[in-house]
Amino acid sequence: MTLPAFLLGLLISTLYGALFHLWRGGGFGRLILYLILGWLGFWTGQALASGLGLTFLSLGQIHLGMATIFSLLFLFIGYWLSLIDRNQK
């Protein structure tokens, strides 16, 4: 993967995390959580699509389709897990 492709992927995954934070809200901690989840999901989807040879919505060297699906999956699961109340009696 070239540096421009990596930077574009980083920009897109950051945008996913930031837009999710804008939609769901929360403080600075939630923003960091959503950015990290967006990055992890995006690059997991990218690696999986690259390893399996899938070309669903490719943008140059970036497998945008799978990367987007995994990024959203990580964001929604992370959001759902963050709603668990740790102080239940």
N, CA, C and O of each residue as an XYZ file, in Angstrom:
356
protein
N       0.851     -1.167      0.000
C       0.000      0.000      0.000
C       0.902      1.237      0.000
O       1.872      1.324      0.752
N       0.560      2.156     -0.840
C       1.360      3.373     -0.952
C       0.980      4.354      0.161
O      -0.069      4.224      0.792
N       1.844      5.324      0.384
C       1.593      6.339      1.402
C       0.333      7.155      1.105
O      -0.452      7.388      2.025
N       0.100      7.602     -0.136
C      -1.146      8.328     -0.409
C      -2.402      7.498     -0.138
O      -3.396      8.029      0.357
N      -2.367      6.205     -0.455
C      -3.513      5.336     -0.184
C      -3.727      5.193      1.319
O      -4.863      5.208      1.791
N      -2.642      5.055      2.065
C      -2.745      4.964      3.521
C      -3.323      6.251      4.113
O      -4.191      6.202      4.985
N      -2.844      7.385      3.644
C      -3.331      8.666      4.164
C      -4.801      8.889      3.809
O      -5.557      9.426      4.619
N      -5.209      8.484      2.613
C      -6.614      8.595      2.236
C      -7.477      7.691      3.107
O      -8.557      8.092      3.542
N      -7.008      6.482      3.363
C      -7.734      5.572      4.250
C      -7.825      6.114      5.663
O      -8.860      5.983      6.317
N      -6.749      6.719      6.134
C      -6.757      7.326      7.465
C      -7.745      8.488      7.520
O      -8.452      8.656      8.514
N      -7.795      9.276      6.474
C      -8.721     10.399      6.416
C     -10.175      9.914      6.386
O     -11.022     10.465      7.090
N     -10.468      8.902      5.588
C     -11.828      8.381      5.481
C     -12.261      7.750      6.804
O     -13.380      7.987      7.260
N     -11.395      6.955      7.423
C     -11.761      6.310      8.682
C     -11.917      7.323      9.812
O     -12.756      7.139     10.694
N     -11.121      8.385      9.795
C     -11.275      9.456     10.778
C     -12.610     10.164     10.580
O     -13.289     10.519     11.543
N     -12.970     10.361      9.332
C     -14.256     10.981      9.025
C     -15.413     10.121      9.525
O     -16.388     10.654     10.054
N     -15.324      8.802      9.370
C     -16.366      7.911      9.877
C     -16.518      8.052     11.389
O     -17.633      8.172     11.896
N     -15.396      8.038     12.107
C     -15.457      8.173     13.559
C     -15.996      9.522     13.994
O     -16.789      9.599     14.932
N     -15.574     10.591     13.321
C     -16.034     11.942     13.675
C     -17.516     12.122     13.374
O     -18.239     12.730     14.163
N     -17.969     11.603     12.250
C     -19.391     11.709     11.911
C     -20.255     10.884     12.860
O     -21.369     11.284     13.199
N     -19.744      9.744     13.284
C     -20.482      8.935     14.251
C     -20.589      9.683     15.579
O     -21.636      9.655     16.227
N     -19.518     10.345     15.980
C     -19.544     11.143     17.207
C     -20.519     12.313     17.071
O     -21.226     12.643     18.024
N     -20.561     12.926     15.924
C     -21.491     14.021     15.692
C     -22.941     13.521     15.796
O     -23.810     14.220     16.317
N     -23.186     12.318     15.299
C     -24.521     11.748     15.321
C     -24.925     11.295     16.730
O     -26.032     11.595     17.176
N     -24.037     10.577     17.437
C     -24.386      9.997     18.732
C     -24.025     10.911     19.901
O     -24.583     10.753     20.987
N     -23.130     11.839     19.716
C     -22.768     12.776     20.773
C     -21.830     12.161     21.806
O     -21.349     11.037     21.656
N     -21.590     12.935     22.854
C     -20.699     12.487     23.918
C     -19.559     13.468     24.088
O     -19.430     14.430     23.331
N     -18.754     13.222     25.067
C     -17.639     14.101     25.370
C     -16.390     13.755     24.577
O     -16.429     13.028     23.585
N     -15.283     14.305     25.053
C     -14.000     14.099     24.387
C     -13.583     12.626     24.413
O     -12.994     12.126     23.454
N     -13.889     11.941     25.508
C     -13.557     10.519     25.614
C     -14.278      9.681     24.574
O     -13.704      8.756     23.997
N     -15.534     10.011     24.342
C     -16.301      9.300     23.315
C     -15.743      9.578     21.920
O     -15.712      8.684     21.075
N     -15.304     10.813     21.677
C     -14.703     11.136     20.383
C     -13.473     10.276     20.134
O     -13.309      9.723     19.047
N     -12.611     10.163     21.133
C     -11.409      9.333     21.000
C     -11.798      7.881     20.767
O     -11.208      7.206     19.924
N     -12.797      7.393     21.516
C     -13.270      6.017     21.340
C     -13.757      5.783     19.919
O     -13.394      4.787     19.294
N     -14.574      6.691     19.406
C     -15.121      6.524     18.065
C     -14.051      6.627     16.979
O     -14.117      5.919     15.975
N     -13.079      7.494     17.174
C     -11.983      7.581     16.198
C     -11.188      6.281     16.163
O     -10.877      5.766     15.090
N     -10.863      5.756     17.333
C     -10.087      4.508     17.391
C     -10.886      3.352     16.801
O     -10.340      2.532     16.063
N     -12.173      3.282     17.120
C     -13.009      2.214     16.562
C     -13.153      2.353     15.049
O     -13.158      1.354     14.329
N     -13.269      3.581     14.570
C     -13.333      3.803     13.125
C     -12.061      3.347     12.434
O     -12.108      2.712     11.380
N     -10.921      3.676     13.035
C      -9.632      3.253     12.462
C      -9.489      1.737     12.481
O      -9.137      1.128     11.471
N      -9.766      1.126     13.643
C      -9.610     -0.331     13.759
C     -10.529     -1.076     12.784
O     -10.107     -2.018     12.113
N     -11.774     -0.645     12.718
C     -12.709     -1.300     11.808
C     -12.321     -1.130     10.349
O     -12.392     -2.073      9.562
N     -11.909      0.082      9.996
C     -11.543      0.363      8.615
C     -10.354     -0.496      8.187
O     -10.385     -1.114      7.123
N      -9.322     -0.536      9.004
C      -8.126     -1.278      8.608
C      -8.313     -2.791      8.733
O      -7.640     -3.557      8.042
N      -9.218     -3.224      9.607
C      -9.555     -4.650      9.661
C     -10.272     -5.057      8.380
O      -9.951     -6.085      7.783
N     -11.233     -4.260      7.964
C     -11.940     -4.535      6.705
C     -11.019     -4.473      5.504
O     -11.132     -5.281      4.583
N     -10.111     -3.518      5.516
C      -9.133     -3.379      4.426
C      -8.244     -4.623      4.353
O      -8.020     -5.171      3.273
N      -7.742     -5.061      5.502
C      -6.858     -6.231      5.533
C      -7.601     -7.497      5.139
O      -7.064     -8.339      4.419
N      -8.831     -7.633      5.608
C      -9.618     -8.813      5.267
C      -9.931     -8.856      3.775
O      -9.798     -9.906      3.145
N     -10.341     -7.736      3.209
C     -10.641     -7.688      1.778
C      -9.391     -7.917      0.946
O      -9.439     -8.583     -0.089
N      -8.287     -7.372      1.394
C      -7.035     -7.559      0.677
C      -6.581     -9.013      0.745
O      -6.112     -9.570     -0.247
N      -6.721     -9.620      1.910
C      -6.316    -11.007      2.075
C      -7.188    -11.984      1.310
O      -6.700    -12.992      0.798
N      -8.474    -11.688      1.232
C      -9.398    -12.572      0.525
C      -9.531    -12.237     -0.956
O     -10.141    -12.985     -1.720
N      -8.959    -11.117     -1.347
C      -9.017    -10.718     -2.754
C     -10.361    -10.151     -3.174
O     -10.707    -10.210     -4.354
N     -11.120     -9.608     -2.247
C     -12.422     -9.020     -2.565
C     -12.238     -7.609     -3.123
O     -11.388     -6.854     -2.652
N     -13.032     -7.266     -4.117
C     -12.895     -5.944     -4.733
C     -14.220     -5.188     -4.711
O     -14.579     -4.543     -5.697
N     -14.931     -5.257     -3.628
C     -16.220     -4.591     -3.480
C     -15.993     -3.099     -3.237
O     -15.462     -2.719     -2.193
N     -16.386     -2.258     -4.182
C     -16.218     -0.799     -4.118
C     -14.773     -0.379     -3.826
O     -14.497      0.291     -2.832
N     -13.885     -0.777     -4.688
C     -12.485     -0.401     -4.507
C     -12.237      1.016     -4.984
O     -12.831      1.472     -5.961
N     -11.360      1.700     -4.287
C     -10.934      3.045     -4.637
C      -9.412      3.020     -4.704
O      -8.734      3.300     -3.715
N      -8.883      2.682     -5.875
C      -7.444      2.491     -5.989
C      -7.040      1.245     -5.212
O      -7.557      0.156     -5.461
N      -6.124      1.408     -4.280
C      -5.682      0.284     -3.458
C      -6.537      0.089     -2.212
O      -6.325     -0.860     -1.457
N      -7.482      0.960     -1.997
C      -8.333      0.870     -0.818
C      -9.611      0.109     -1.173
O     -10.300      0.439     -2.138
N      -9.909     -0.904     -0.381
C     -11.130     -1.688     -0.548
C     -12.214     -1.009      0.291
O     -12.513     -1.427      1.409
N     -12.786      0.037     -0.274
C     -13.672      0.934      0.455
C     -14.942      0.242      0.942
O     -15.434      0.563      2.023
N     -15.473     -0.681      0.185
C     -16.706     -1.359      0.581
C     -16.556     -2.136      1.881
O     -17.298     -1.907      2.836
N     -15.605     -3.045      1.917
C     -15.388     -3.854      3.119
C     -14.883     -3.004      4.274
O     -15.266     -3.226      5.422
N     -14.030     -2.039      3.981
C     -13.497     -1.179      5.031
C     -14.613     -0.357      5.670
O     -14.620     -0.165      6.885
N     -15.542      0.122      4.876
C     -16.661      0.892      5.404
C     -17.584      0.012      6.235
O     -18.015      0.412      7.316
N     -17.887     -1.167      5.745
C     -18.756     -2.087      6.481
C     -18.159     -2.415      7.841
O     -18.860     -2.370      8.851
N     -16.871     -2.744      7.878
C     -16.237     -3.102      9.139
C     -16.090     -1.895     10.057
O     -16.210     -2.030     11.274
N     -15.838     -0.744      9.506
C     -15.740      0.462     10.317
C     -17.069      0.747     11.006
O     -17.102      1.023     12.205
N     -18.154      0.680     10.260
C     -19.484      0.903     10.843
C     -19.839     -0.189     11.843
O     -20.450      0.086     12.875
N     -19.465     -1.410     11.543
C     -19.712     -2.510     12.461
C     -18.988     -2.289     13.788
O     -19.584     -2.452     14.853
N     -17.719     -1.923     13.731
C     -16.951     -1.651     14.950
C     -17.549     -0.472     15.715
O     -17.629     -0.509     16.943
N     -17.965      0.564     15.005
C     -18.530      1.741     15.663
C     -19.835      1.407     16.379
O     -20.025      1.812     17.525
N     -20.732      0.678     15.728
C     -22.005      0.346     16.352
C     -21.834     -0.623     17.519
O     -22.494     -0.470     18.547
N     -20.961     -1.613     17.377
C     -20.724     -2.548     18.476
C     -20.049     -1.824     19.639
O     -20.402     -2.054     20.796
N     -19.098     -0.966     19.353
C     -18.439     -0.197     20.412
C     -19.401      0.729     21.123
O     -19.336      0.878     22.343
N     -20.296      1.354     20.370
C     -21.303      2.220     20.978
C     -22.229      1.400     21.868
O     -22.535      1.803     22.990
N     -22.671      0.258     21.371
C     -23.559     -0.597     22.134
C     -22.890     -1.085     23.423
O     -23.518     -1.097     24.482
N     -21.627     -1.486     23.336
C     -20.910     -1.944     24.530
C     -20.651     -0.804     25.513
O     -20.559     -1.034     26.718
N     -20.534      0.400     25.013
C     -20.280      1.531     25.917
C     -21.523      1.942     26.683
O     -21.425      2.732     27.622
N     -22.680      1.433     26.316
C     -23.921      1.757     27.022
C     -24.147      0.889     28.246
O     -25.051      1.164     29.035
N     -23.343     -0.156     28.422
C     -23.503     -1.065     29.556
C     -23.186     -0.321     30.843
O     -22.134      0.306     30.964
N     -24.092     -0.394     31.792
C     -23.917      0.268     33.081
C     -23.073     -0.615     33.995
O     -23.471     -1.730     34.331
N     -21.910     -0.112     34.393
C     -21.010     -0.884     35.242
C     -21.410     -0.846     36.705
O     -20.897     -1.637     37.497
N     -22.304      0.042     37.086
C     -22.676      0.204     38.481
C     -24.036     -0.398     38.804
O     -24.759      0.125     39.652
N     -24.387     -1.486     38.140
C     -25.658     -2.135     38.426
C     -25.570     -2.868     39.744
O     -24.531     -3.434     40.085
N     -26.681     -2.856     40.496
C     -26.697     -3.534     41.800
C     -27.578     -4.753     41.754
O     -27.717     -5.453     42.757
